[in-house]
Amino acid sequence: MCSPSSKKGHRNMLKTPKNFVALWSAFIGWTLTAVALGLIQWRVWLVPSSDVITSGVVWVGLWRTCFHSHTEVTDGWAIMKCNSIRLTEAFTPPEVAAGQVLMLLSLLVGLCGNAGGVYAMRNAYFGTNEYSCVRLGFVVTGAFCLLAATTSLIPLLWNLSSVVANQTIHFPPEFRLPQAPESQHVGCGIWIGMVGAALTAVSGIVFSSYRVAGRFQHQIQPSLREQLQQDSSAPSTMDYSGVGVRGLDNPGFEFDDHL
């Protein structure tokens, strides 16, 4: 059951810049994750130049592998030839298959986290005055962001370790790729995904830690109704804040009545 709190204390405890920073961090992290998912530069293979692969470089992503070739155009021009990597193919390595599934899942969970962050911020500033409900919204948003970061980090680190170990992929003959590269290094797709996962994780930590500050503020900030009840139970002459309460009798007026 949500417990009400005063509107003044409710607004003061929520007006912190870190909430906006966390929301922007979650959005940027989700965007970078989407960009990394579509890039082909996850693995950069350096292969011997041939009549087909004239550039000596092959880009291997989660969904396709590409290289430049001069064989089908005139001299001085090059086209990028790409072949799709499907989840159900026998040659698809497990880290690439996991990346196709988990990166898409990370996008979906991250989208829920961004939507939850917008909804929680709306309730915090323009919506309900029930603080425990607002706190719950931030905590759920933080959980979505942390889950999205973890889901994307698994394939990113897995593919990173495969590149460091110089593991190869046995592509079918129609790809016209060598069985193994001379060397390979990490492409920008993995690094962009790592930055996106880090930003998403930071936003999730900030949203989740909001619960501690909110509970402390709720304990030290009494509601306006409780203040009025306490003031009305004790006699006083006048509340200097402008709220009138029952006062004591003036002895001067009693003296005039006796005369």
N, C-alpha and C positions, 0 to 999 in steps of 0.2 A: 504494500500500500504506500503510495507516495505521500510524503509529509510536506505540508506547506511551509514556506518561509517568507519573511518580509520581502517586499519588492525592492526596497532600497538595498538591503543586504544582498539580495539575489543579484542585482545588477553589479554591485561593487565587486563581488567575488568572481564574476564572469568576465569583466573587462580587463583581460590580460592579453598582451600582444602575442604570447606564445601559442594561443589557440589559432590565431590567423596564420602564424608561421607554420604551424603543423598542418593546417588545411592546404596551404599552398605547397608545402613539401609533399603531401600525399598526392596532390594533383600532378606535380612535376614528376614525381617518381613513377606514377602510373603511366604518364606520357612516355617517359624514357623506356619503360618496360615494353610498351607497344612498339616503339621504334626499334628496339633490340630484336623483338620477335620477327620483324620483317627484313632485317638486314641479312645479307649473305656473308658478311665478313666475320663469321664466328671462328673459323679456322682458315688460315692463309697457308696454302701449300706452295712450296717452291719446288718446281719440277723441271726436268730438262726440256729445253725448247725443242719443238718438233714442228712438222708441217701442219699439225692441227692446233696445238697450243703454242702459238708463236710468242706469247708474252712470257712464258715460263712461270706464270702465277695462276693458281686455281683457288677460288674462294668457295668454301664449304659452309653453308648455313644450315638452319634447321629444316628448311623446306626445299632447297634446291642447291645445286652446285653449278658454278659459272666460270668461264674463262674467255679470254679474247682470242679470236682466230682471224686469220687473213685468207683462209682457203676458199671461202665462198664469195669474196668481193674482190675488187680490183686492188692493185698494189697501192699502198699508202693509206688504206682504209682498214678498219677492223670492226668486227661485230662481236657482241657478247653472246656466246652460246650457253644456254642453261638447260639443265635436266632436273626434273622434279624428284624429290626424295619423299616417298610415301611411307606412312606409318606401317603398312602391312607388308612392305617389301622385305625379303629375306636378308638382303645386304644391309639394311638400316641398323646401325649400331644401337645398343640400348640407351646410351646417353642422349642420342639424337631423338629417339622415339620418346624418351621421358621428357625431353625439352619441348617437343611438340604438344604433349598433353599438359604438362605442368605450367608452361608459360601461358597457354590459353586459360587455364584455370586461375592463374595468378591475375590475369587481366580481369576476369569476371569477379573475383573476390575483391580486387582493388577498386573496381567500379562500385561495388557495394559499400566499400569503405569510404570512398569519396562522397557518395550519396548520403551515407549516414553522417558524415562530418558536416555537410551542408544542413541537414535536417537538425542535428544537435545544436549547431550555431544559431539556426533560426529560432529554435525553442528557447535558447539561452537569452536571446536579446528581444525577441518579439512574441514569444509563445507563452508556454505555461509558466506559472510561478511555483510549481512544485519542483523543488530542487532535486530530490532523489530521482525523479524521472529524467531530468536533464543530465544528471551524473551518469545514469545508466546508459543514456544515448552516447555519451563520450566514451564510456568504457567499451561498449559494443563496437563503436567505430575503431577504437584502438586495437581491439581483437581482430577485426577484419584486416586492418593494415598490417599487423604483425603476421597474420596468416598469409597474406599476399606476398610479403617480403620473403618469408620462409619458403613458400612454394616456388618462387622464381630463383632463389639462391641454390636450390638443390640441382637443377640442370645446369646452372651457370658454373658452379664449382665442379660438377662432374665433367663437363666439357673442358673446363680449364685444366683439370688434372689429366685428361686424355691428350691434350696438346702438349703439356709438359712431358708426359711419358712418350711422346712421338708415336702414338698409336695410329694405325692406318685403317682405312675403310676399303673393303673389297667391292668396288663398284662393278656393275655388269659391263660387258664389252661395248655395248652401245653408247656408254658414256664417254668412251675414248680417253680414259684417264689411266695413268700408270697405277700399278698395284700399290705402290708406296711412294711418298714424296721424298725428295732428298732431305728436306727439313721443313718444319712448319712452326708457326708462331701464332700467338693469340691475336685475333682480330678485334676491331673496334666494337663489334656487336656484343662481345662478352663484357668488355669494359663499360659500355653504356648500360647494359643490363645490371651490372654490379652497382653502378652509381644510382640507378633507379631503385634497386632493392634497398640500398642504404638509406635513401631519402624516405622511402615508404616505412622502413623500420623505425627511423627517428620519429616520424609523425605518429606511428602507433604507440611508441613509448610515451610521448608527450600527452596524447589523448588518454592513455591508460592511467598515467600518474595524476591526472586531474582529480581523480577520486579522493586522494589524500588531502589535497588543499581544500576541496569543497567540504569535506567532513569537518575539518578544523574550523573553517569559517562558519559553518552552520552551528557549531557548538557555542561560539563566542558572540554570535549575532542574534539576539532575541527578536521575536516578531513585534510589530507595532501593537498588535492586540494584547500581547503579554505585558508590554510596557504600560498600556492604559489601565489594565486590570490591576497591576501593582500600584499605580499612582492613585487609583480610586479607592483602594483598600486602606491607604494611609492618609490621614488628614493633612492638608497643607493649604496655604493661603492662595497661591496662584502658581501655575506651571509657567516658567519663563519662556518655554518654547512656543507659547501661544495657545496651548490646549487648556481650557478652563476646567477645573475640578472643584469639588465641594471644599469650602474654606471654613475657617474658624469664625465664631461670632466676634464682632468688634465691641469691646467694653465701652467705648465712647457713646455708641448708640444706646446701650442699656442704661447709662447714666442719664441721658436725656429723657428716656421714658419714665424714670422714677421722679423727675422733676415735674 
